[in-house]
């Protein structure tokens, strides 16, 4: 099992490691074309990580094809990074874990920190030889279904806690999407009982995740006295890497 969070120094030291595949997943799907880490491939969250017919995640067979074409097999250490504090890179990490890929990490600080540090980047799109990838069946324990969410919403304080990681304006229903983005099939506001812990509050100014103690304090401040061992159900976007780190 690999570390879920790796540093930019670690990534730079492994740029030429054939067992590692760098994958960029950005909110701004055009950012990769400008520059990216050497050897990194790009996954488009709107067209490649979501089902194009149903409002759902990518299917098992589609994931097999996507990873195989990127030169990833079941033993590859996939390191994900992206813009906006690794927002959709964390979403991609959740998808890979859902389908049983254990060797997957996030690069702490993401794209912004890498470029701010003056580390190597390139506009050249790499060509990797295709490999064969076979995903496992999705792990139901890593995904909350409708009935579980309804139970949490209808019985606040007695079970799992819903967490909404969107901006306060989205949470309050003032807007339905971040500036520059479009959402469909969505009503304004939030699920009743959900606590708002904005994604941006979990990171430092340079985009790296806050320390475990800071994250625990952030969670305590938003849980209104819930027990420390209460389960959290991330609402709508993956709040994964830093929660895992906070429990370490």
C-alpha positions as CSV (number, residue, x, y, z in Angstrom):
1,X,0.0,0.0,0.0
2,X,1.4,3.4,-1.0
3,X,1.1,6.7,0.8
4,X,-2.1,8.5,-0.1
5,X,-0.3,11.8,-0.1
6,X,3.2,12.3,-1.7
7,X,5.2,15.5,-1.9
8,X,6.3,17.4,-4.9
9,X,9.9,16.5,-4.1
10,X,8.9,12.8,-4.2
11,X,7.2,13.2,-7.5
12,X,10.2,15.1,-9.0
13,X,12.5,12.3,-7.9
14,X,10.3,9.8,-9.7
15,X,9.6,11.6,-13.0
16,X,11.5,8.9,-14.9
17,X,10.2,5.9,-12.8
18,X,8.5,3.5,-15.2
19,X,6.4,2.1,-12.3
20,X,4.8,5.5,-11.7
21,X,2.2,7.2,-13.9
22,X,1.4,10.9,-13.4
23,X,-2.1,11.9,-14.2
24,X,-3.4,15.5,-14.2
25,X,-7.1,16.0,-13.6
26,X,-8.1,19.7,-13.7
27,X,-11.3,21.7,-13.1
28,X,-10.1,23.8,-16.1
29,X,-9.9,21.1,-18.7
30,X,-7.7,23.3,-20.9
31,X,-4.9,23.9,-18.4
32,X,-3.1,20.7,-19.3
33,X,-2.5,21.9,-22.9
34,X,-0.6,24.9,-21.6
35,X,1.9,22.9,-19.5
36,X,2.0,19.9,-17.3
37,X,4.5,17.7,-15.5
38,X,6.8,15.8,-17.8
39,X,5.3,12.4,-18.7
40,X,1.9,13.2,-17.2
41,X,-1.3,12.2,-19.0
42,X,-4.6,14.1,-18.6
43,X,-8.0,12.7,-17.7
44,X,-10.9,15.0,-18.5
45,X,-13.4,14.8,-15.6
46,X,-16.4,15.9,-17.8
47,X,-15.9,13.4,-20.6
48,X,-13.7,10.6,-19.3
49,X,-14.5,10.2,-15.6
50,X,-18.3,10.5,-15.9
51,X,-20.8,8.3,-17.7
52,X,-21.9,10.3,-20.8
53,X,-25.5,8.9,-20.7
54,X,-26.3,8.6,-17.0
55,X,-25.5,11.1,-14.3
56,X,-23.0,8.7,-12.7
57,X,-19.4,7.8,-12.5
58,X,-17.4,6.0,-15.2
59,X,-18.2,2.4,-15.7
60,X,-15.8,-0.5,-14.9
61,X,-15.3,-1.3,-18.6
62,X,-14.7,2.4,-19.4
63,X,-12.2,2.7,-16.6
64,X,-10.4,-0.4,-17.9
65,X,-10.1,1.2,-21.4
66,X,-9.0,4.6,-20.0
67,X,-6.3,3.3,-17.8
68,X,-5.0,0.7,-20.3
69,X,-4.7,3.5,-23.0
70,X,-2.7,5.6,-20.5
71,X,-0.1,2.9,-20.0
72,X,-1.4,1.9,-16.6
73,X,-1.8,-1.7,-15.4
74,X,-2.9,-3.0,-12.0
75,X,0.6,-2.7,-10.5
76,X,1.2,0.9,-11.6
77,X,1.6,3.6,-8.9
78,X,-0.8,6.3,-10.1
79,X,-0.1,9.8,-8.8
80,X,-2.9,12.3,-9.4
81,X,-2.7,16.0,-9.2
82,X,-4.6,19.0,-10.6
83,X,-5.7,22.6,-10.2
84,X,-8.1,24.1,-7.6
85,X,-6.4,22.4,-4.6
86,X,-6.5,18.9,-6.3
87,X,-10.3,19.2,-6.4
88,X,-11.0,16.7,-9.2
89,X,-7.7,14.9,-8.7
90,X,-9.2,13.8,-5.4
91,X,-12.4,12.8,-7.2
92,X,-10.3,10.6,-9.5
93,X,-8.5,9.1,-6.5
94,X,-11.9,8.1,-5.1
95,X,-12.9,6.5,-8.4
96,X,-9.7,4.4,-8.6
97,X,-10.1,3.3,-4.9
98,X,-13.7,2.5,-5.5
99,X,-12.6,0.1,-8.3
100,X,-9.9,-1.5,-6.2
101,X,-6.7,0.3,-7.3
102,X,-4.6,0.4,-4.1
103,X,-1.5,2.0,-5.6
104,X,-2.8,5.6,-6.0
105,X,-1.7,8.9,-4.4
106,X,-2.3,12.6,-4.6
107,X,0.6,15.0,-5.0
108,X,0.4,17.5,-2.2
109,X,-0.1,21.1,-3.4
110,X,-1.2,20.0,-6.9
111,X,-0.5,21.9,-10.1
112,X,-0.3,25.3,-8.5
113,X,2.4,24.5,-6.1
114,X,4.4,22.6,-8.7
115,X,4.5,25.6,-11.0
116,X,5.0,28.1,-8.2
117,X,8.1,26.2,-7.1
118,X,9.5,26.5,-10.6
119,X,9.7,22.8,-11.2
120,X,9.9,21.3,-14.7
121,X,6.8,21.5,-16.9
122,X,6.1,20.9,-20.6
123,X,3.4,21.3,-23.2
124,X,4.5,18.1,-24.9
125,X,1.9,15.3,-24.7
126,X,3.6,12.0,-23.9
127,X,3.1,8.8,-25.7
128,X,3.0,5.7,-23.5
129,X,2.6,2.2,-24.7
130,X,-0.8,0.7,-23.9
131,X,-1.1,-1.9,-21.1
132,X,-3.8,-4.1,-19.9
133,X,-5.9,-3.0,-16.9
134,X,-8.6,-4.9,-15.2
135,X,-10.6,-3.1,-12.4
136,X,-12.3,-4.9,-9.6
137,X,-16.0,-4.7,-8.9
138,X,-16.8,-1.4,-7.2
139,X,-16.6,-1.4,-3.4
140,X,-20.0,-0.5,-2.1
141,X,-18.5,0.6,1.3
142,X,-16.9,3.5,-0.4
143,X,-20.1,5.0,-1.8
144,X,-23.1,6.2,0.0
145,X,-26.4,5.3,-1.7
146,X,-29.6,7.3,-1.7
147,X,-31.3,5.5,1.2
148,X,-28.2,6.0,3.4
149,X,-28.1,9.7,2.6
150,X,-31.8,10.0,3.4
151,X,-31.3,8.3,6.8
152,X,-28.5,10.7,7.6
153,X,-30.6,13.7,6.5
154,X,-33.8,12.6,8.3
155,X,-32.1,11.6,11.6
156,X,-29.4,14.2,12.3
157,X,-27.2,13.5,15.3
158,X,-28.0,9.8,15.4
159,X,-25.8,8.4,12.6
160,X,-23.4,9.4,9.8
161,X,-22.8,13.1,9.3
162,X,-23.2,14.6,5.9
163,X,-20.5,17.0,4.8
164,X,-20.8,19.5,2.0
165,X,-17.4,20.6,0.7
166,X,-18.7,23.3,-1.7
167,X,-18.3,27.0,-1.2
168,X,-20.4,28.8,1.4
169,X,-22.4,30.5,-1.4
170,X,-23.2,27.2,-3.0
171,X,-24.1,25.7,0.4
172,X,-26.5,28.6,1.1
173,X,-28.1,28.4,-2.3
174,X,-26.9,31.8,-3.5
175,X,-25.3,30.2,-6.5
176,X,-25.6,26.7,-8.0
177,X,-22.0,26.3,-9.4
178,X,-18.6,27.9,-8.9
179,X,-17.9,30.9,-11.1
180,X,-17.1,29.8,-14.6
181,X,-18.7,26.4,-14.2
182,X,-22.1,25.1,-15.2
183,X,-24.1,22.5,-13.3
184,X,-27.2,20.6,-14.6
185,X,-30.0,18.8,-12.8
186,X,-29.3,20.6,-9.5
187,X,-31.4,22.6,-7.1
188,X,-29.9,25.4,-5.1
189,X,-29.0,24.8,-1.4
190,X,-27.8,21.7,0.4
191,X,-29.1,18.4,1.8
192,X,-30.8,19.0,5.2
193,X,-28.4,18.4,8.1
194,X,-25.2,18.7,6.0
195,X,-22.4,20.6,7.5
196,X,-20.4,23.0,5.3
197,X,-16.6,22.4,5.4
198,X,-15.4,24.2,2.2
199,X,-12.7,22.3,0.3
200,X,-10.6,25.5,0.2
201,X,-10.4,25.6,4.1
202,X,-8.6,22.2,4.2
203,X,-5.5,23.6,2.5
204,X,-2.7,26.1,3.2
205,X,-2.0,29.1,1.0
206,X,0.4,27.1,-1.2
207,X,-2.3,24.5,-1.8
208,X,-0.8,21.8,0.4
209,X,-3.1,20.1,2.9
210,X,-3.2,21.4,6.4
211,X,-1.8,19.3,9.2
212,X,-3.8,16.5,10.8
213,X,-4.3,18.5,14.0
214,X,-5.6,21.5,12.0
215,X,-8.0,19.2,10.0
216,X,-9.3,17.6,13.2
217,X,-9.9,21.0,14.6
218,X,-11.7,22.1,11.4
219,X,-13.9,19.0,11.6
220,X,-14.7,19.5,15.3
221,X,-15.6,23.1,14.7
222,X,-18.2,22.1,12.1
223,X,-19.7,19.0,13.8
224,X,-21.6,20.6,16.6
225,X,-20.4,18.2,19.3
226,X,-20.5,15.0,17.3
227,X,-18.4,12.1,18.7
228,X,-14.9,11.8,17.3
229,X,-15.5,8.4,15.8
230,X,-18.7,9.4,13.9
231,X,-18.6,8.5,10.3
232,X,-18.5,11.3,7.7
233,X,-20.4,11.1,4.4
234,X,-18.8,13.5,1.9
235,X,-21.6,15.3,-0.1
236,X,-21.3,15.6,-3.8
237,X,-17.5,15.9,-4.1
238,X,-14.8,13.7,-2.8
239,X,-13.3,14.9,0.5
240,X,-10.9,12.0,0.7
241,X,-7.1,12.6,0.9
242,X,-7.0,15.0,3.8
243,X,-9.6,13.1,5.8
244,X,-7.5,9.9,5.5
245,X,-4.5,11.9,6.5
246,X,-6.3,13.4,9.5
247,X,-7.1,10.0,10.9
248,X,-3.5,8.8,10.7
